[in-house]
Amino acid sequence: MGFFSKISDGLKKTREGLSRQMDLIVNSFTAIDDDLIDELEESLILADVGSPTAAAITARLREEIKRTGVTDPARLKEMLAAIVAEMVTSDCELALNTAPSVILVIGVNGAGKTTTIGKLAMRLKGQGKSVMLCAADTFRAAAIQQLDVWAERAGVEIIKQAEGSDPAAVVFDGMQAGKARNKDVVIVDTAGRLQNKKHLMEELSKIRRVISRELPDADVETLLVLDATTGQNALSQAKLFGEAAGITGLVLTKLDGTAKGGVVISLARELDMPVKFIGVGEGIEDLRPFDPEQFSAALFAPVEVREEEA
């Protein structure tokens, strides 16, 4: 399955809510007026784009209508897709130019953090990179075990200690091993406790200091994994983590299981953080690099009309 087909299928629930509603709105108007734009804005909010971002999108739409002189309501979805693609465009590539480079993965429990690490390890290995995992989520034995399973599945090494060990000590071992074994990338798993716990933020800061001390010249990506099914709650999580963790990119998981995929737009716009990957399924290949144009096109793609709507 091609990239667009896969992402389109993964965004099916969001598209069926957003695109179908927009089609119904547009088809009920014969001319473009304020009422039409207001209803389109409401449909964006219902897709969990969020009120501020929905307002920004429709403000841009009004500007484009005025600039182009468009009068046909049927053109508006196409224009919205272009506006959204531009709004979420940023540097989506991972910066992994040093050997080793480090990917620090953070996020609350249940967001899909460990699975993301496993899929990312397999993806990087498939690109010819030597990868090592570092199990610094030492507060749950299950987290270490899960990462162990992914390391075996991906065929990569893992650095781990016993449950309850000092996470920064595990990270120290991981950085040392990454250098000694000439790894291209070390991926660090971190504790996924609640994001508003002060000690967790202090722990993340300590881990970052260890990385900076042991690999002062290394490229470091700090990826925040967010569960798209939580909608606007993901936005509040990202704000809290961003204050302490120096996030360089976002990973949105479980987009295939939600109608709230519009949150991707508000995350990219309101936080000015690039979305690096999106999860659109359970398979290894379903962790996809984020492509703004493909995402927007899939979000606003036509939806088949059901018989009862025909």
LINQUI-V865792 format. One line per field, one symbol per residue. ss: DSSP state (a for helix, b for strand, c for the rest). A space follows every 50 residues. Layout:
# LINQUI-V865792
ss = ???
This chain:
# LINQUI-V865792
ss = ccaaaaaaaacaaaaaaaaaaaaaaaaccccccaaaaaaaaaaaaacccc aaaaaaaaaaaaaaaaaaccccaaaaaaaaaaaaaaaccccccccccccc bbbbbbccccccaaaaaaaaaaaaaaccccbbbbbcccccaaaaaaaaaa aaaaccbbbcccccccaaaaaaaaaaaaaaccccbbbbbccccccccaaa aaaaaaaaaaaaaacccccbbbbbbbbaaacaaaaaaaaaaaaaacccbb bbbcaaacccccaaaaaaaaacccbbbbbccccaaabbbccaaaaaaaac ccccccaaac
